[in-house]
Amino acid sequence: MNSAQLKSIGIAGFYATVSITITFFNRAVFYSYKFNFPNIVSALQMMFSLSFLILFGKIFHQIQLPALSWENFNRQSLHSFFFLTNVPTGLAALRYLNIPMFSTLRRITTLLVMVFDFFWRGIKLPSDEVISVVVMVLAAAVAGVGDLQFSFLGYLFCFLNCVFTAGFLVSTRKAKADTHLGDVALLFYPNLTAIGFMVLLAWVSGEFDGLALWPREFASNPMFWVCLSMSAVQAFILNYATFLCSNHNSPLATSVTGQIKNIAQISLGMVWFGDVQYDPLNTVGLVIGIVASIWYGYLKYQQTASRKPILPAGISEPARRV
C-alpha cells in the first residue's frame, strides 16, 4: 500500500470518526436534554464555523479566504444551497429518529450520489456496485416497515437530508474547480449565506418562544453544555473532513465511508440511549443493510487497490492552498 492510499484511508477514517461522534452528541442534545430546537442548533454550528474562519483568516492570516463579491457568491450559490438545506434537515431528522433508523435510512444517500454523478458528471459505475447499493436501500425499506417508532416527519426530513447531502458531496468538487479555493476556505460562503436564514427560520418556526419554556434543570447540567458545545465545534470539523474526503477521494467514496461508519453507529445506537423498540423485521433490515455496506466497502477497496497512479514517479501534485 503506497503513501497516497494510506493518506486516503486516513482521511476517510477521520471523516468517519467525526461523523459518528457528532451524531451521538446531537442525539443527546435532542433526546436526553429535550433541546428540540434544530434550527437554533444549526445556527450555533454555523456561528462557530464562521467565527473560526474569520479568526484564522482575517486576524491570524492562516487561511486564505475569498473576497466578498457577487462573482464569488454566484460561483458557490449551488454549493451554498446544498449546505443550507443539508445541515438543518439532518438535525431535524435526528430529532425524530433513533440512531439505528437514522443511519439505515441515510444509506439512500449513496444511491442518490450515483444518480447525481451519472447525470451531472457522466460517471457510470460497475453493475456490482449498483446492486450492492440497491440492496442497502431495500434493507432500509425493510427496516422501515418493521419500525415500531415510525415518524412521518422523521422519515421525510431524513429523505430530504439524503437528497441534499448527495448534492452537497457532488457540488463540492465543482465549487472547488470553479473557485480554486482550499478545503477550509471553501466553507466561508456557505456558512456566511446560511447563518441569517437559520436565525430567521428559528424565529419563524417559534423556536425562540419555545426556548423560554425549555426546562431549566437541563440548563444547569454541565453535560448538556458539553454536548451542545461539541455539536457546534464538531459540525465545522465534520464539514472540513467531508471536504477533505470528497476532494482527496471522490464524492462517492465519501458517501461509502459514511455507509461503513453506519455499522458502528447502528451497533452503538441500539444500546446507547435505550430508545430502540425491537422488531424482527426491523432487525432483519438493519442486518441486511450492514452486510450490504460491508460488500460495498469491499468493492470500493478492490477498486482503490487496482487503481494505477496517474502521475509519473517523482512528479507530485501542485501545492494545495488551505
N, C-alpha and C positions, 0 to 999 in steps of 0.2 A: 504494500500500500504506500503510495507516494505522498509527499507533503500536501499536495493540493487536495487529495482525497481526505487526509486527516483533518485539514482545515475545514472542509465541507461538513464532515461528520461532527467536528467540534462546534461549529456554528449551529448546526441542526440540534445538537444536544442542549446548547444554551437556550435556544428558542423553545424547546420542549419543556425544559425545567421551569423557565419563567412563566410559560403558558399554564402549566399545571398549578403552580403556587398561587398565581393571581386568581385563578378560578375558585380556589378554596377560600381565599381572603374575601373575594366578592360575595361568595355564597354565605360566608359567616356574617358579613355586614347585613345582608338582606334577611337571612333566615334566623340566625342566632340572636341578633340585636334588633330585628324588626325595623331596620332603617330602609323602608320601602320607597326610596326616592332615587330611582336610577338616573334621572336627568341631572339631579344635583351631584351625584357621584361622578357622572360623566364630565360635568363642568369642572369639578375639583381636579380630576385627572388631567384635563386639558390645561387648567391654570398652572399646575405643577410643570407640565411639559413645556409650556410657553415660557415660564419663568426660568427654567433650566437653560433653554435655548438662548434667551436674551442675556442671561448671566454669563454664559461661556462664549457667546458670540459677540455681543456688543461691549461687554466690560472686560473680560479676560482675553478676548480675541483668540480663543482656541478653536472656534467653529466658524467657518465662512458661511454666513447667512446671506440669502438672496436679498437684493434691494426691493423695496416696496414699490411695485409698479403694476399697472394694469396688464402689461405683457406677461409678467411672471405669474400673475394671478390667473390669467387666461390659460397659460400652459399647464397649470396644475388644477384647473377647475374640476375636471372629471375625477381626478385623483382625490381632491378635497371632498367632493361629493360622496364618494365611497367611504372615505374616512368618517365624515359626519354621520352617515347612516349606519356604518358598521358598529361603532362604539356603543351608542345607546340601545340599539336593538339587541345586542349581545347581553348587556346588563339587564335589560327588561326581561329577556327570556330566562335568565338565571334567577330572576326574582320569583318566577312561577314554577320552574322545573327543578327537580333534584339533579345532582351532578351526573349520575349514570345516564339518565334520559337525555340531558342536555348534550353530553358527549356523544351519545349514539346518534342523535338527530343531526348533529353537526357534521356527520360524515357525508351529508349531501353536498357539502362544500366542494369536495374533491370532484364529484361528478360535474358540478357547475363550472369548476376551473377547466375541466376537459372541454366542455361546450364552449366556453369563452375563448379558450386557446384555439379551438378549431375555427370558429367564425371570425375571431378578431385577428389572430396571428397565423392562421392557416396551418396549424400543427395537428397532425393526425397521429394518434397513438396506437401501439400494438393491441390486437384484439384481446390478449390475455389480461392486460392491464385494465381495459374497459370492462371485461367480465368481472374482475375482482372488485372493481368499484361498484358495479351494478349489484353485486352480492351484498356489499356494505349497505347500500341504500335499501335493498329488500329486507335486510336484517333490521334496519331502523323501522321499517314499516311493521314488521312482525312484533318488534318490541313495543311499538306504539299501540298496536291492537290490544296487547296484554297489559297496558299501563293502567293500573288501578287509580292513579292520581292524575288522570288526563285533565289537561288545562288547555282550552282552546286558545287563549291569549298566549300561553307559553309556547305552544306549537307554532302559532302564527309568527310571533316575534323571532323564534328560532329559525324558521324557514327564511324570513326576510334577512336575518343575520347571515345565513349561508349565502344568499344571493349577493349581499353587499361585501362580504368577506372575499368571495371569489373575485368580484370586480376590483376590490382593493389590491389583492395579490397580483392580478394581471396588469392593472394600471400602474403598479409601482415601477415596473421596468420601462414603460412608455414615458412616465414622468421623468425618470432618471435620464433617459435618452434625450428628451426634449429640453431639459434644464441644465444637464451636465453638473448637477449638484451631488454632494456626497450623501452618505446614508443618513447622517443626523440632520443636516441642513434641509433635507427633503421633508422633514416633519414640520418645518416652520409654518408654511402657508396653510396646510390642513388644520393645524391647531388654531392658528390666528383667525381663520374664517369660521371655524366651528364653534368656538367658545361662546360668542354672542348668541348664536342660535340656541345653544344648550341652556343658557341662562333664561332666555325668552321662553323656551319650551317648558322649563321648570316652573316659571311663573304662570304661564297659560294653563298648564295642567294642574295647578293648585298644589304643587309640592311644597312651596314656601309656607302656605297656610297649614298643610299637613305637618310640617316640621314643628310648628308651635304646639301641636298635640302629641308629638312623639314622647313616649315615656322617658322621664328624666333619669330614671335609675340606670338606664343604659349609658347615658352620657357620663355618669360618674364611674363607669367601669373602664379602667385603663386598657384592657384588652380590645375594647371597641375602637379606641383611638389608634391602637397598634394596627388593627385590621384595616381601618379606613386609610391610615397613612400608607400602609404597604400597598393597598389598592391603587392609591394615587401615584406612588413612586413607581410601582412595577408596571403601570399602564404605559409610561414613557419607555421603560426598558423593554417591554414586550413589543411596542411599535418599532423600536430600534432593532430588536432581534428579528422581527419579521422582515424589515428591510434588508438586513444582513443575509438572512436565509434566502430570501427571494432573489437578491442580486448575485450572491455567490453560487447559488444552486439554480433553482428555477421556481416560478410560482407553483407549479405542480408538485415539485419536491417539497416545498414548504408546506403545502397542504397535506402531503403524505406524512411528513414528520408530525403534523398535528394529529393525524389519524392514529399514528402509533403511540403517541403520548396519551391518547384517549384510553388506551388499555390500562395505564397506571391510574388515570383519573377515575375510570369506572370502578376499578378494584378498590381504591381508597374511598370513593364516594358511596359505595354500597354500605360501608360501616361507619363512616366518619361522623355524619350528622344524625344518623338514626331516623332519617326521613323517607326511607325507601320501603314501600309495601311490596312484598314478593309475590309474584305470579308466575306460574310455569311458562306461559307463552312469552311473557316479558323477559324472563331469564334466558329462554332459548334464543330470542332475538339478540340479546346482549352478547351471548356466547358466539353466535354466528358472526356478528359484527367484529368481534375480537379476532376470530380465525381469519376472516377476510382481510383485516388490517395487517395481520402477520404475513399473509400471502402477498398482499400488495407491497409491503415493505421488502419482502424477499425479491420480488420482481424489480423494484427500483434499485436494490443493491446490485443485482446482476447487471442492470443497465449501466450503473456507475462503474462497476468493476471492469466492464468491457469497453468503456469509453476511451478513446485514444486522445492524447493531448493534442491541442490544435497548434500550439506554438512550438517551433523547433527548440531543441535543448539549448540552454544558455540564454534564451530570449524571454524576458519576463513581461508581464502586462505593464502598461503605463501606471505611474503612481496614482493612487486614488486619493481624492480630496475628502476630508472629513466633513 
